[in-house]
Structure formats: structure tokens, C-alpha cells
Amino acid sequence: MSSVVSIRHANRDELAAIVDIYNQSIPKRMATADVEPVSVSSRQAWFDSHHERRPLWVAVKENRVLGWCSLRDFYGRPAYDITAEVAVYIDRDWHGFGVAQYLLRHAINKAPSLGIQTLVAFVFAHNLPSIGLFQKNQFQVWGELPQLARLDKRYVDLTILGLPLNEHRANI
């Protein structure tokens, strides 16, 4: 990825661009279970839920948000604090330029310093580009939940991918 693309924590002024990128993914029925565009105001609480341990990063070039990556709590119980769900969304004009790879590698590299030992991703089974991205970064398929979602008139499976960040964890 070119050195003119930087990754940093998202700021409130970028929420509209983040929502726009998210909404771009909805019509293709590949990356989200939302079936209608979401509003900036409806995503405010989600944006505010990100913090130092569960960041929302943006890839930026010349003040334009090219994509974003978020970490969020997995399952919401204290014992799962060592695990985070990772999501990556890229502006359609920047697909195929390595932005997703750049953001995902950033998340993988930063996660241990955030106390995260495992990353998980939930990807529709028909979203082969995203599954390929995660597998390229050493995520393994940990399971599949059949017919978990209905997109329009078809049922789709959800693939669970995981990456342990420290293979030699001490058993406490």
C-alpha cells in the first residue's frame, strides 16, 4: 500500500463517509445483513461505542476515507474480553487496491497491544473475496452456520473465521 495512505482512528467528522462506504455494500448482498441504507444518525451510537480497546480505524488518502476497519466486543461477556470481532469495509472506488489488506494487517498488528488474543470475523459464505482476504491473513474457517440469514428471497450461510494471535498462550 502506498505510503500516501495512512491509517488512524476515525473522528466524528468522518462518520458520514464511513456510513456511505457501509451503505455501498448493501445492494450487493455480500457483506452485511442490512437490506436498506442506514442513516448517519442511526450509526451514532455504534460510532460512540468504539474506544481505545475497540477502535474504529480509517484508511485515508488526501483527507478522503478509502475504507474502515472496526474491532468490537465478541458476545459481550467479560470472559470474552480477549476476543474481538473484526470488520473491514472499503469504498467501491478503492476495491482491488490493497486497502482492505492494509487495514486488516493493521488490526492484526495492533490487537495484541489492546489485550486481544483472538480475532473473529463473520462473513457470508458466498462472499468469497472477503473469505479470501481473511484466509490470506492466516484466519481459518472455524465453522459455518447454515441458512442463518435471508437476503431477499434466498437463505445464506454465515462463515466464522478466526485467528489466534498468540498460539502459545499460557493456560491460566
C-alpha positions, -999 to +999 in steps of 0.1 A: +000+000+000+013+034-009+029+055+018+004+083+010-024+062+025-025+065+063-044+046+090-056+064+120-085+065+145-117+077+129-131+111+140-167+122+143-164+143+112-158+111+092-189+093+102-208+103+071-181+089+049-180+057+070-217+053+067-216+059+029-190+032+025-211+008+046-242+017+026-223+009-007-221-027+004-258-032+010-272-036-026-247-064-035-259-085-006-224-097+001-211-080+033-240-070+056-273-083+068-288-048+065-311-046+035-318-009+034-293+020+037-286+032+072-285+068+083-257+087+099-278+093+130-287+056+133-249+048+134-240+074+160-243+050+190-222+024+171-196+050+164-196+062+200-192+025+212-157+024+198-129+033+222-092+027+228-096-011+232-122-014+205-111+011+179-126+022+146-098+030+121-099+047+087-076+045+058-072+080+044-056+095+014-056+132+009-083+136+035-106+111+017-117+080+037-109+050+015-122+024+039-125+015+076-119-013+100-135-018+134-130-041+163-159-047+186-167-069+216-175-105+209-206-118+227-205-091+254-195-112+284-163-104+305-146-137+298-146-129+261-127-096+265-097-113+249-116-118+217-128-091+192-148-092+161-131-075+131-149-059+102-135-042+071-154-021+045-138-004+015-151+024-007-161+008-040-137+031-059-108+015-039-116-022-043-086-041-056-060-016-045-049-034-013-067-011+012-086-040+029-053-059+033-036-028+047-064-022+072-067-059+082-029-062+088-031-030+109-058-046+131-039-078+134-007-060+144-024-036+169-047-062+185-023-077+210-014-043+224-052-039+231-053-071+251-069-090+222-057-126+218-082-138+192-098-121+162-130-135+147-148-125+115-184-133+104-186-134+066-214-146+044-203-179+028-209-165-007-186-136-001-155-153-015-134-122-018-137-114+019-132-150+029-101-150+007-088-118+024-091-133+058-076-166+048-047-147+031-041-133+066-040-167+083-076-167+095-090-202+095-126-213+089-139-223+124-174-230+114-204-224+093-240-215+103-263-227+076-292-205+064-287-180+092-299-150+071-324-143+045-314-118+018-343-110-004-357-144-013-327-166-006-312-180+026-275-176+031-249-192+053-225-174+076-189-185+078-170-179+110-133-173+107-108-170+135-072-160+141-054-168+174-028-140+178-007-159+203-005-196+195+014-203+228-010-188+253-004-200+289-033-219+303-043-198+333 
